[in-house]
Amino acid sequence: MELTLGPVLFDWPREEVLGFYSEISKTDVDRVYVGEVVCSKRLGLSHGDIGGIIRLLLDSGKEVALSTLAVISNDDELQTARKLFEFQVPIEANDMSAFNMADAREREIYAGPHITSYNAPTVEFLKSIGVKRVVFPVELSRDSIRHCIEKTGILAEVFAHGRAPLAFSWRCYTSRAFGLSKTECRHHCLRYPDGMELKTIDNGPLFSINGTSILGAATHTLVEYVEDLKETGVAALRISPQYRDTARIVEVFRARLNGTLGPAEGLRELKAITKGEFTNGWYLGGAGKDYLNAAGKVLGGNFL
């Protein structure tokens, strides 16, 4: 089973992004996704920076793919996506328009987690246009994932750890929180490297606001279900980067994949690393806000 690292979903300073990928190049992860998924205004990395990151990762023995924006709504965003195709590495399409930019039969293109690949007919359609790998949406259950794999034979990747991406908007939630519109962006996202916490009226965590996207307040993790994911037919597990300790999270999942760390031990290690509550409810067919055991009993969790 392959261990992958998804694209950075948050707005970090250029120097910190470059330092992050330097650190990741030394970790035992098989494939790394690079690119801006949330907002084209965040492109602090130059075209040359992206090329340098690709070379660094390839030289360290990693496979590399480039992730597109999840919402492509204007010419500037289309141009941002088109420029990714200049690099000779696979593309992870997170908006269907990306499939129109190159023939997937001639260029290796994956369907990212923001393509709504919820059922076997959708996966069959994606296969018909040349897609070889699908990263299933985080809210899909184990039974649905198994059904899609059995019916289509697709190479399946699953979001296994990180703040769960829930929704995207054309408008910017972070700018709105400061009384501004998206066009008046002053890069307030930089203040919140793991997203801006949104609480309930009872002061409980509800969501994490991240520019034009909303993520769960808690961390979605399937660290206890690595063996189950293998049995289901999943080919790759994705870790979504967080601001601190991503390399340590990679170590925990690698130990789980190697069998040198058990389910309970893996969860305990992650609790020592990751701030806040965990959730896994969607994978087990329950509410996404919950953390369930294999029997479906709620053990904990939090609002998404």
C-alpha atoms as one frame of an Amber mdcrd trajectory, in Angstrom:
protein
   0.000   0.000   0.000   1.273   3.451  -0.970   1.553   6.354   1.473   0.908
   9.773  -0.045   1.010  13.368   1.102  -1.728  15.653  -0.203  -1.248  19.288
  -1.213  -0.923  21.979   1.450  -4.468  23.316   1.872  -3.509  26.370   3.933
  -1.757  29.660   3.252   1.837  29.510   4.514   4.689  31.950   3.774   6.832
  31.005   0.782   9.929  30.292   2.887   7.967  27.955   5.140   6.490  26.088
   2.175   9.952  25.562   0.713  11.247  24.409   4.110   8.277  22.081   4.476
   9.006  20.270   1.214  12.690  20.069   2.091  11.676  18.233   5.273   9.180
  16.024   3.416  11.856  15.016   0.908  13.579  13.188   3.774  10.475  11.289
   4.951   9.308   7.804   3.985   6.329   8.893   1.903   5.864   7.451  -1.583
   3.994  10.181  -3.463   3.650  13.927  -2.868   0.982  16.222  -4.310   2.027
  19.830  -4.832  -0.154  22.771  -5.807  -2.801  25.286  -4.750  -6.269  23.791
  -4.296  -8.142  26.533  -2.426  -7.435  30.013  -3.861  -5.396  31.358  -6.776
  -4.609  34.529  -4.778  -2.402  32.408  -2.537   0.161  31.556  -5.165   3.188
  32.734  -3.203   5.311  30.156  -4.999   6.650  31.146  -8.385   6.632  28.821
 -11.383  10.338  28.309 -10.738   9.673  27.460  -7.072   7.235  24.739  -8.083
   9.745  23.340 -10.551  12.403  23.317  -7.838  10.114  21.482  -5.424   9.333
  18.884  -8.093  13.034  18.300  -8.780  13.813  18.063  -5.062  11.117  15.462
  -4.482  11.944  13.440  -7.599  15.633  13.429  -6.686  14.733  12.083  -3.240
  12.895   9.146  -4.802   9.321  10.407  -4.465   6.584  10.257  -7.061   5.121
  13.731  -7.659   1.747  14.981  -8.886   0.388  18.522  -9.236  -3.032  19.386
  -7.796  -5.366  21.896  -9.457  -7.768  24.353  -7.867 -11.018  22.821  -6.634
 -13.095  25.699  -8.040 -12.065  27.157 -11.409 -14.420  30.035 -12.159 -12.596
  32.626 -14.272  -9.876  33.061 -16.881  -7.126  33.743 -14.345  -7.879  30.477
 -12.544  -8.000  28.614 -15.858  -4.586  30.012 -16.711  -3.243  28.940 -13.310
  -4.412  25.388 -14.007  -3.065  25.370 -17.576   0.413  26.340 -16.391   0.571
  23.168 -14.294   0.471  21.131 -17.489   3.851  22.557 -18.462   5.435  20.256
 -15.874   5.882  16.671 -17.014   4.361  15.010 -13.958   0.842  13.647 -13.353
  -1.990  16.084 -12.661  -4.595  15.677  -9.936  -7.766  17.308 -11.266  -9.972
  18.788  -8.551 -12.279  20.578 -10.987 -13.767  18.872 -14.062 -12.509  21.651
 -16.331  -8.989  20.284 -15.873  -9.949  17.213 -17.911 -10.563  19.510 -20.902
  -7.039  20.902 -20.799  -5.305  17.691 -21.835  -6.281  14.258 -23.031  -6.133
  11.929 -20.031  -5.225   9.104 -22.403  -2.015  10.929 -23.300  -1.344  12.587
 -19.957  -1.579  10.855 -16.579  -4.439  12.584 -14.745  -6.044  11.574 -11.458
  -9.451  12.462 -10.076  -8.855  14.304  -6.817 -10.978  14.183  -3.653 -12.978
  17.254  -4.716 -14.339  15.491  -7.805 -17.595  13.929  -6.612 -16.690  10.288
  -7.275 -19.475   8.910  -5.096 -20.488   5.811  -7.049 -19.371   3.176  -9.543
 -20.994   4.786 -12.643 -19.073   7.997 -11.972 -15.824   6.080 -11.592 -16.562
   4.155 -14.801 -17.040   7.461 -16.622 -13.723   8.749 -15.285 -12.034   5.530
 -16.402 -13.571   5.977 -19.866 -11.711   9.285 -20.295  -8.431   7.754 -19.160
  -8.358   8.298 -15.391  -6.353   5.560 -13.643  -6.504   6.774 -10.021  -9.377
   8.177  -7.970  -8.991   9.863  -4.594 -12.398   9.271  -3.056 -14.227  12.100
  -1.250 -13.633  12.030   2.504 -17.327  11.499   3.307 -17.571   8.192   1.421
 -18.117   5.108   3.602 -16.037   1.934   3.625 -18.882  -0.031   2.010 -19.221
   2.501  -0.812 -15.468   2.533  -1.393 -15.357  -1.262  -1.507 -18.290  -1.370
  -3.940 -16.634   1.150  -6.290 -13.353  -0.754  -6.277 -15.004  -4.141  -6.847
 -17.185  -2.852  -9.684 -14.579  -0.775 -11.501 -11.126  -2.052 -10.522  -9.970
   1.547 -10.103  -6.750   2.337  -8.249  -8.215   3.893  -5.112  -6.684   6.461
  -2.778  -8.363   7.441   0.507  -8.027  10.553   2.655  -6.667   8.932   5.827
  -5.567  11.790   8.082  -6.097  15.536   8.336  -8.699  18.270   8.607 -11.556
  17.042   6.434 -12.284  19.388   3.495 -16.067  19.880   3.502 -17.047  22.612
   1.028 -15.810  25.330  -1.302 -17.314  28.675  -2.250 -16.563  31.363  -4.797
 -16.605  33.842  -1.897 -13.875  34.022   0.743 -14.948  33.229   4.290 -11.743
  34.580   5.829 -11.978  37.938   4.063 -15.635  38.185   5.096 -14.629  37.672
   8.723 -12.576  40.877   8.384 -15.351  42.787   6.603 -13.784  42.426   3.169
 -14.742  40.797  -0.117 -12.633  38.271  -1.984 -11.434  40.962  -4.399 -10.203
  43.023  -1.410  -8.095  40.106  -0.122  -5.336  41.172   2.262  -4.071  37.621
   2.826  -5.482  37.277   6.328  -5.231  33.501   5.784  -1.531  33.798   6.633
  -2.540  34.445  10.249  -4.187  31.031  10.470  -1.778  28.317   9.256  -4.243
  25.546  10.209  -7.381  27.575   9.492  -9.490  30.020  11.521 -11.542  28.251
  14.188 -15.306  28.814  14.039 -17.158  27.997  17.273 -20.760  27.376  18.267
 -22.650  29.793  20.539 -21.673  27.398  23.352 -18.003  27.981  22.501 -17.494
  24.508  21.039 -15.384  23.950  17.896 -17.527  23.725  14.765 -15.527  24.354
  11.566 -12.135  25.545  10.413 -12.411  28.478   8.004  -9.754  28.417   5.315
 -10.215  31.125   2.705 -12.870  29.957   0.254 -13.070  26.543   1.922 -14.555
  25.051   5.065 -12.866  22.148   6.851 -13.717  20.118   9.906 -12.627  21.500
  13.269 -11.527  18.034  14.343  -8.969  15.823  12.596 -10.284  12.948  10.502
  -8.075   9.880  10.952  -8.218   6.247   9.841  -5.018   5.220  11.619  -6.812
   2.347  13.391  -8.173   0.975  10.106  -5.066   0.460   7.992  -5.553  -3.325
   7.828  -9.233  -2.837   7.030  -8.389  -0.409   4.234  -5.976  -2.937   2.740
  -8.671  -5.636   2.868 -11.136  -3.235   1.240  -8.784  -2.930  -1.742  -7.528
   0.612  -1.174  -4.154   1.145  -2.856  -3.009   4.386  -1.215  -3.531   6.354
   1.998  -3.350  10.151   1.983  -2.096  12.364   4.785  -3.131  16.015   4.521
  -0.398  18.400   5.733  -0.782  20.325   8.981   1.353  23.266  10.060   3.480
  21.328  12.513   4.608  17.706  12.849   3.519  16.376   9.450   6.768  14.396
   9.208   5.972  12.710  12.543   2.495  11.801  11.298   4.094  10.234   8.220
   6.299   8.138  10.535   3.253   6.859  12.435   1.419   5.826   9.280   4.546
   4.217   7.820   4.906   2.171  11.009   1.258   1.166  10.744   1.748   0.097
   7.119   4.888  -1.837   8.027   3.110  -3.582  10.878   5.543  -2.308  13.509
   2.821  -0.279  15.232  -0.620  -1.563  16.173  -3.954   0.279  15.790  -4.231
   1.438  19.414  -0.566   2.423  19.540  -0.922   4.379  16.303  -3.894   6.310
  17.656  -2.033   7.025  20.890   0.972   8.350  18.945  -1.239  10.653  16.882
  -3.000  11.964  19.980   0.407  13.002  21.306   1.077  14.898  18.060  -2.275
  16.340  16.985  -4.210  19.029  18.820  -7.944  18.510  19.432 -10.409  15.713
  18.794 -10.459  12.972  16.129 -13.292  11.819  13.892 -13.784   8.788  11.607
 -17.576   8.451  11.467 -18.019   8.738   7.720 -15.735   5.815   6.944 -17.792
   3.536   9.197 -21.114   4.759   7.813 -21.902   7.054  10.731 -21.976  10.783
  11.394 -18.820  12.515  10.278 -18.528  14.388  13.582 -18.091  11.175  15.607
 -15.231   8.853  16.412 -16.518   5.268  16.264 -15.140   1.860  17.127 -15.443
  -1.089  14.747 -18.852  -1.983  16.225 -20.176   1.492  15.456 -20.200   2.716
  19.057 -19.439   6.414  19.525 -16.223   6.754  21.525 -15.716  10.474  21.112
 -15.394  13.052  18.411 -16.496  16.597  17.955 -18.395  18.888  15.683 -17.000
  18.911  12.188
